[in-house]
Amino acid sequence: MTTQSTSRRRLAAGSALVVAALVGTAACGGGGSGDSKGGKAAGFNAGVGKVASPSDKKGGELKFIGTQDADSWDPQRGYYGFVWDFARYYVRTLVTPKAAPGAQSSTLVPDMATDTGQISADKKTYTFTLRSGLTWEDGQPVTSQHIKYGIERTWATDKISGGPTWLKDTLDPENEYKGPYKDTSKDKLGLKAIETPDEKTIIFKLPKPNGDFLQMLALPAAGPVRPDKDTAEKYGSKPFSNGPYKWVSYTPNKGLELVRNDKWKKESDPVRKALPDKITVKLTTNADDMDNRLIAGDYDLDINATGMGSAGRQKALQSNKANVDNPETGFIRYAAFPKTVAPFDNEHCRKAVIHAADHTSLQTARGGPQAGGDIGTSMLPPSVKGFDANYDPYDVKQGKPNEAKAKEELKACGKPGGFKTTIAVRNNKPPEVATAESLQAALKKVGIDAQIDQYDGAQSTGIIGAPKNVKAKNYGIIIMGWGADFPSGQGFLKPIADGRFIQQSGNQNYPELDDPAVNKLFDDALVETDPEKAGKIYQEANKKVMEGAWYLPFTYEKNIIWRSSRLTNVYTADSYNGRYDYASLGVVK
């Protein structure tokens, strides 16, 4: 998932060292112990790797605040990370991430299904039986046909656009089905790859094995929709719930309110605690005011979970450090080198840039070790199986540029005196602009003249996502970020390194990397249903990507996020890119 989906808001490089120092102070015990309402907070990083303030007490109002509305609250259309997290309040799926801290959340557990599926010997058929007691908010039962219909909506791209297409691409790679709104078949059986022999059974028949199929079924896009409640492109304004909460109201860019769904049965749901009586979201355009309101105790947490702003961070770390967590997000911040832009068609020129970069300076531009993240050594983050903490092919952990090595690579690529290029960076992302300036300064020392072109971040899809435009603009270096749709090499690395993912608009494979050896490794990993074995294959793909010098990773991103002293059952989950697991949260009344 791209960072367009997460509206990240952070500091410029100038205050990064100050913030890093403050985090260090907080970790050693400095700062206050609660929010301005006088509540007692759990402690610094109390919600990372463990549960802060565990409790089963029900009641009260859970108060979210945020600066970014959903792309859509429709389960089949939403693609923002925080939407997937929040959707568990009103969308249930056959399987779902385990309600547990950190890496434990990457394990999938049964949700609407009685188990995690019966898989055939050839790994192409998945059969699920539904639990008893599954209901919609009006008390009617949830059926296998409702699940099938919800998934089928993904095919109706003229009305249900913008959401993930993993299920569509896996179940119908030839795109033969046209979606439920255009189904003109006489029997109206819909997508042939999904069978529903009765209301309690659903069978998926894959054209070829895919080891991450269960991960796809855990996305909200695999949730049910009842045909008689489907309002097509308007469905996101008030989704019909089959979870523990139902929608009361929603005003775009203003806020929303959910209340308990009295038809939901706890005995049918082994995952969700459903502790608050009411859940509200306030949306604002003033990020600094949002941080101040959080610190004041007016709200419980930032729904977007993109990290506190510079001023808010400093204030929180100085006076309220016990309300702060500092998790890894699962994102990598990086530079990519499009091969269609000379001289980056030559791997030695690409390697020259990697060696010339000042990796500590880049980390500082992102916010330092805590507010920015650890120096990135490869294109798999720590939250994805296949990550190897010892793999550092360009010796970047030492944090310094290697100008001698950079000059050697420049000679090898036929540019001993350097060359000119352009760095493309979003104008609405101060940390990205700061990293561009850091890279520009470092490259100048070895003779590489890099101009910076700041473009409209809202237009990324048609600017850096259009290979023709990238070549026309001479964008030799593109600064961006990426996080996994689900925690595997397929969910993270494949969209940015598989040649079959190159698109003419909305492209995410910015280097236009199309290496048959890399593509084959992806194919080999897909048919491996053992996550550990698949992880080893993705690590090999990662090594080939790094050996080809297609990307320069900056940081394995970390955030400074706030939790109010009222929150209970607070923990960050790898399955939601370091966000809190919203479905488990409660509040002290």
Residue pairs with C-beta under 8 A, 6 or more apart in sequence:
1 79
1 80
1 81
1 482
1 483
1 484
1 485
1 577
2 460
2 480
2 481
2 482
2 483
2 508
3 331
3 429
3 480
3 481
3 482
3 483
4 457
4 460
4 461
5 71
5 79
5 80
5 81
6 68
6 80
6 81
6 82
6 304
6 306
6 331
6 483
7 67
7 68
7 304
7 306
8 306
8 307
8 429
8 431
8 481
9 67
9 287
9 306
9 307
9 309
10 306
10 307
10 309
10 310
10 366
10 367
10 371
10 430
10 431
11 19
11 309
11 310
11 313
11 367
11 371
11 430
11 431
12 310
12 430
12 431
12 433
12 434
13 364
13 365
13 431
13 434
13 437
13 438
15 310
15 314
16 364
16 365
16 366
16 367
16 368
16 371
16 372
16 434
17 364
17 368
18 314
19 310
19 313
19 314
19 317
19 367
19 368
19 370
19 371
19 560
20 364
20 367
20 368
20 369
20 370
20 371
20 372
22 313
22 314
22 317
22 318
23 317
23 326
23 368
23 369
23 370
23 371
23 560
24 370
25 31
25 317
25 318
25 321
26 44
26 317
26 321
26 324
27 44
27 45
27 370
30 317
30 318
30 321
31 44
31 316
31 317
31 318
31 319
31 320
31 321
31 322
32 318
32 319
32 320
32 321
32 322
33 40
33 41
33 43
33 320
33 322
34 40
34 41
34 320
34 322
34 323
34 565
35 41
35 294
35 295
35 296
35 297
35 320
35 323
35 564
35 565
36 295
36 296
36 297
36 320
37 296
37 297
37 564
37 565
37 566
38 297
39 297
39 564
39 565
39 566
39 588
40 565
41 320
41 322
41 323
41 563
41 565
42 52
42 53
42 322
42 563
42 570
43 52
43 322
44 321
44 322
44 324
44 325
44 326
45 324
45 325
45 326
46 52
46 53
46 322
46 325
46 570
47 101
47 325
47 327
47 563
47 570
47 571
47 572
47 580
48 101
48 102
48 325
48 326
48 327
48 571
48 572
49 101
49 102
49 571
50 101
50 571
51 101
51 569
51 570
51 571
52 325
52 563
52 567
52 570
52 571
53 567
53 568
53 569
53 570
54 568
54 569
55 275
55 568
55 569
55 586
55 588
56 273
56 275
56 586
57 275
57 568
57 586
57 588
57 589
58 274
58 275
58 276
58 277
58 586
59 275
59 276
59 277
59 587
59 589
60 276
60 277
60 278
60 566
60 586
60 587
60 588
60 589
61 276
61 277
61 278
61 279
61 280
61 587
62 276
62 278
62 279
62 280
62 300
62 585
62 586
62 587
63 280
63 282
63 298
63 299
63 300
63 587
64 279
64 280
64 281
64 282
64 299
64 300
64 301
64 302
64 303
65 281
65 282
65 283
65 284
65 290
65 293
65 294
65 298
65 299
65 301
65 302
65 303
66 82
66 281
66 282
66 283
66 284
66 290
66 302
66 303
66 304
67 283
67 284
67 285
67 286
67 287
67 290
67 302
67 304
68 80
68 82
68 283
68 304
68 306
69 252
69 253
69 283
70 78
70 80
70 82
70 83
70 86
70 236
71 77
71 78
71 79
71 80
71 83
71 162
72 78
72 79
72 83
72 162
72 163
72 236
73 83
73 87
73 236
73 237
73 239
73 250
73 256
74 160
74 163
74 235
74 236
74 239
75 87
75 91
75 150
75 220
75 221
75 223
75 225
75 239
76 150
76 151
76 153
76 154
76 160
76 163
76 220
76 221
76 223
76 225
77 160
77 161
77 162
77 163
77 235
77 236
78 84
78 87
78 162
78 163
78 220
78 236
79 162
79 163
79 164
81 305
81 483
81 576
81 577
81 579
82 303
82 304
82 305
82 579
83 220
84 219
84 220
84 576
85 305
85 576
85 579
85 580
85 581
85 582
85 583
86 303
86 582
87 220
87 223
88 96
88 220
88 243
88 271
88 272
88 582
88 583
89 241
89 243
89 244
89 245
89 258
89 272
89 279
89 582
89 583
90 239
90 241
90 242
90 243
90 245
90 246
90 247
90 258
90 261
91 220
91 223
91 224
91 239
91 241
91 242
91 243
92 111
92 112
92 134
92 142
92 223
92 224
92 242
92 243
92 269
93 111
93 112
93 217
93 218
93 219
93 220
93 222
93 223
94 110
94 111
94 112
94 113
94 117
94 128
94 147
94 202
94 217
94 218
94 222
95 108
95 109
95 110
95 111
95 113
95 116
95 117
95 214
95 217
95 218
96 108
96 109
96 111
96 218
96 271
97 105
97 106
97 107
97 108
97 109
97 218
97 573
97 575
97 576
97 581
98 104
98 105
98 106
98 107
98 108
98 109
98 271
98 575
99 105
99 271
99 272
99 273
99 581
99 583
99 584
100 107
100 571
100 573
101 571
101 572
101 573
102 571
102 572
102 573
102 574
103 383
103 574
105 573
105 574
105 575
105 576
105 581
106 383
106 487
106 574
106 575
108 116
108 214
108 215
108 218
109 116
109 270
109 271
110 116
110 131
110 270
111 218
111 269
111 270
111 271
112 130
112 131
112 134
112 142
112 147
112 224
113 128
113 129
113 130
113 131
114 128
114 129
114 130
114 131
115 128
115 129
116 214
117 126
117 127
117 128
117 214
118 126
118 127
118 128
119 125
119 126
119 529
120 126
122 209
123 206
123 209
123 211
123 527
123 529
124 205
124 206
124 207
124 208
124 209
125 203
125 204
125 205
125 206
126 203
126 204
126 206
126 213
126 214
126 217
127 201
127 202
127 203
127 204
128 144
128 201
128 202
128 203
129 200
129 201
130 142
130 143
130 144
130 199
130 200
130 201
130 202
131 268
132 268
133 265
133 267
133 268
134 141
134 142
134 242
134 268
135 141
135 142
135 242
135 263
135 264
135 265
135 268
136 142
136 226
136 229
136 240
136 241
136 242
136 263
137 240
137 241
137 242
137 246
137 261
137 263
137 264
138 263
139 263
140 226
141 199
142 224
142 242
143 196
143 199
143 200
143 224
144 196
144 198
144 199
144 200
144 201
144 202
145 196
145 199
146 224
146 225
146 226
146 227
147 196
147 202
147 222
147 223
147 224
148 190
148 191
148 194
148 196
148 202
149 180
149 190
149 224
149 225
149 226
149 227
149 230
150 222
150 223
150 224
150 225
151 167
151 191
151 194
151 221
151 222
152 177
152 179
152 180
152 190
152 191
152 194
153 160
153 179
153 180
153 225
153 230
154 160
154 163
154 164
154 165
154 167
154 168
154 179
154 221
155 168
155 172
155 175
155 177
155 178
155 179
155 180
155 191
156 178
156 179
156 180
156 181
156 182
156 232
157 179
158 181
159 181
159 232
159 233
160 179
160 232
160 233
163 221
164 219
164 221
164 485
166 212
166 216
166 219
166 221
166 485
167 216
167 217
167 219
167 221
167 222
168 175
170 206
170 210
170 213
170 216
171 191
171 193
171 194
171 204
171 206
171 207
172 191
172 193
173 207
177 183
177 190
177 191
177 192
180 190
180 227
181 232
183 190
192 205
193 204
193 205
193 206
193 207
194 202
194 203
194 204
194 205
195 202
195 203
195 205
196 202
196 203
197 203
204 213
204 217
206 213
208 526
208 527
209 526
209 527
209 529
210 216
210 490
210 526
210 527
211 488
211 490
211 525
211 526
211 527
211 528
211 529
211 530
211 531
211 534
212 486
212 488
212 490
212 491
212 526
215 486
215 487
215 488
215 491
216 222
216 486
218 486
219 485
219 486
223 242
224 242
225 235
225 240
226 240
229 240
231 237
237 250
237 252
238 247
238 250
239 247
241 247
241 261
241 264
242 264
243 261
243 264
243 269
243 272
244 260
244 261
244 264
244 266
244 269
244 272
244 274
245 258
245 259
245 260
245 261
245 274
245 279
246 258
246 259
246 260
246 261
247 256
247 257
247 258
248 256
248 257
248 258
248 259
249 256
249 257
250 256
250 257
253 283
254 283
255 280
255 281
255 282
255 283
256 280
256 281
257 278
257 279
257 280
257 281
258 278
258 279
258 280
259 277
259 278
259 279
260 274
260 277
260 278
264 274
266 274
271 583
272 583
272 584
273 569
273 583
273 584
273 586
274 583
275 568
275 569
275 585
275 586
275 587
276 585
276 586
276 587
281 303
282 299
284 290
287 309
288 309
288 311
288 312
290 299
290 302
290 312
291 308
291 309
291 311
291 312
291 313
291 315
291 316
291 562
292 312
292 315
293 299
294 300
294 301
294 302
294 308
294 312
294 562
294 564
295 312
295 315
295 316
295 319
295 320
295 323
295 562
297 564
297 565
297 566
299 564
300 563
300 564
300 566
300 567
300 585
300 587
301 561
301 562
301 563
301 564
301 567
301 580
301 585
302 308
302 561
302 562
305 559
305 561
305 578
305 579
305 580
306 559
307 313
307 371
307 559
307 560
307 561
308 316
308 560
308 561
308 562
312 562
313 371
313 560
316 323
316 324
316 560
316 562
317 324
317 560
323 562
323 563
323 564
323 565
324 560
324 561
324 562
324 563
325 560
325 561
325 563
325 570
325 572
326 370
326 558
326 559
326 560
326 561
327 558
327 559
327 561
327 572
327 578
328 373
328 381
328 382
328 383
328 556
328 557
328 558
328 578
329 373
329 483
329 557
329 558
329 559
329 577
329 578
330 381
330 383
330 384
330 483
330 484
330 487
330 492
330 557
330 574
330 577
330 578
331 381
331 481
331 482
331 483
331 556
331 557
331 577
332 376
332 379
332 381
332 481
332 482
332 483
332 553
332 554
332 555
332 556
332 557
333 366
333 372
333 373
333 376
333 431
333 432
333 435
333 479
333 480
333 481
333 553
333 554
333 555
333 557
334 376
334 379
334 479
334 480
334 481
334 482
334 551
334 552
334 553
334 554
335 353
335 423
335 435
335 439
335 477
335 478
335 479
335 480
335 551
335 552
335 554
336 477
336 478
336 480
336 496
336 510
336 511
336 550
336 551
336 552
337 344
337 350
337 353
337 476
337 477
337 478
337 511
337 549
337 550
337 551
337 552
338 344
338 467
338 470
338 471
338 475
338 476
338 478
338 510
338 511
338 512
339 345
339 511
339 512
339 513
339 550
340 467
340 470
340 471
340 512
341 421
341 470
341 471
341 474
341 475
341 476
342 476
343 349
343 413
343 414
343 415
343 419
343 476
344 350
344 421
344 476
344 477
344 511
346 413
346 414
347 413
347 548
347 549
348 409
348 410
348 412
348 413
349 409
349 410
349 413
349 415
349 419
350 548
350 549
350 550
351 394
351 409
351 549
352 406
352 407
352 409
352 410
352 413
352 415
352 446
352 448
353 406
353 439
353 443
353 448
353 477
353 552
354 394
354 396
354 549
354 552
355 394
355 401
355 402
355 403
355 405
355 406
355 409
356 401
356 402
356 403
356 406
356 442
356 443
356 445
356 446
356 448
357 396
357 401
357 438
357 439
357 442
357 443
357 552
358 399
358 400
358 401
358 438
358 441
358 442
359 375
359 396
359 399
359 400
359 401
359 554
360 375
360 399
360 400
361 438
361 441
361 442
362 375
362 435
362 438
362 439
362 554
362 555
363 369
363 372
363 373
363 374
363 375
363 399
363 554
363 555
364 372
364 438
365 372
365 431
365 434
365 435
365 437
365 438
366 372
366 373
366 431
366 434
366 435
366 554
366 555
366 557
367 373
367 431
369 558
370 558
370 560
371 558
371 559
371 560
372 431
372 555
372 557
372 558
373 555
373 556
373 557
373 558
374 555
374 556
374 558
375 396
375 397
375 399
375 554
375 555
375 556
376 396
376 553
376 554
376 555
376 556
377 391
377 392
377 393
377 394
377 396
377 397
377 553
378 387
378 388
378 391
378 392
378 393
378 542
378 543
378 545
378 546
378 553
379 493
379 496
379 497
379 542
379 545
379 546
379 551
379 553
380 386
380 387
380 388
380 489
380 492
380 493
380 538
380 539
380 542
381 387
381 483
381 484
381 492
381 556
382 389
382 556
383 484
383 487
383 574
383 577
383 578
384 484
384 487
384 488
384 489
384 491
384 492
384 493
384 535
384 538
385 487
385 488
385 489
385 531
385 532
385 534
385 535
385 538
386 489
386 534
386 535
386 536
386 537
386 538
386 539
386 542
387 539
388 539
391 539
391 542
391 543
391 546
393 543
393 546
393 547
394 546
395 402
401 442
401 445
403 445
403 446
406 446
407 416
407 446
407 447
410 416
410 417
410 418
410 446
410 447
410 448
417 447
418 446
418 447
418 448
418 449
419 447
419 448
419 449
420 448
420 449
420 450
420 451
421 448
421 449
421 450
421 451
421 474
421 476
421 477
422 450
422 451
422 452
422 453
422 473
422 474
422 475
422 476
422 477
423 436
423 439
423 440
423 450
423 451
423 452
423 453
423 475
423 476
423 477
423 478
423 479
424 453
424 455
424 463
424 464
424 470
424 473
424 475
424 477
424 478
424 479
425 432
425 433
425 435
425 436
425 452
425 453
425 454
425 455
425 479
426 432
426 433
426 454
426 455
426 456
426 457
426 460
426 479
427 433
427 454
427 455
427 456
427 457
428 456
428 457
428 458
429 457
432 479
432 480
432 481
433 452
433 454
435 479
435 554
436 452
436 479
437 452
439 450
439 477
439 479
440 450
440 451
440 452
443 449
443 450
444 450
450 476
450 477
453 473
453 475
455 463
455 464
456 463
461 505
461 506
462 469
462 505
463 469
463 473
464 470
464 475
464 478
464 480
464 507
464 510
465 503
465 505
465 506
465 507
465 508
466 504
466 505
466 507
467 502
467 504
467 507
467 512
468 504
470 478
470 510
478 510
480 510
481 557
482 492
482 495
482 496
482 508
483 492
483 577
484 491
484 492
484 577
485 491
485 492
485 495
486 575
487 574
487 575
488 531
488 534
488 535
488 538
489 522
489 525
489 534
489 535
489 537
489 538
489 539
489 541
489 542
490 522
490 525
490 526
490 538
493 522
493 538
493 541
493 542
493 545
494 501
494 522
495 501
495 508
495 509
496 508
496 509
496 510
496 551
497 509
497 513
497 518
497 522
497 541
497 545
497 550
498 509
498 513
498 518
498 519
498 522
499 509
499 512
499 513
499 514
499 515
499 518
499 519
500 514
500 519
501 507
501 508
501 509
502 509
502 512
502 514
503 509
511 550
511 551
513 545
513 548
513 550
515 544
515 548
517 544
518 541
518 544
518 545
521 537
521 538
521 540
521 541
521 544
522 541
524 537
525 534
525 537
525 538
525 541
528 534
528 537
545 551
558 578
559 578
561 572
561 579
561 580
563 570
563 580
565 588
566 587
566 588
567 585
567 586
567 587
567 588
568 585
568 586
568 587
568 588
569 584
569 585
569 586
570 580
570 585
571 580
571 581
571 584
572 578
572 579
572 580
572 581
573 579
573 580
573 581
575 581
576 582
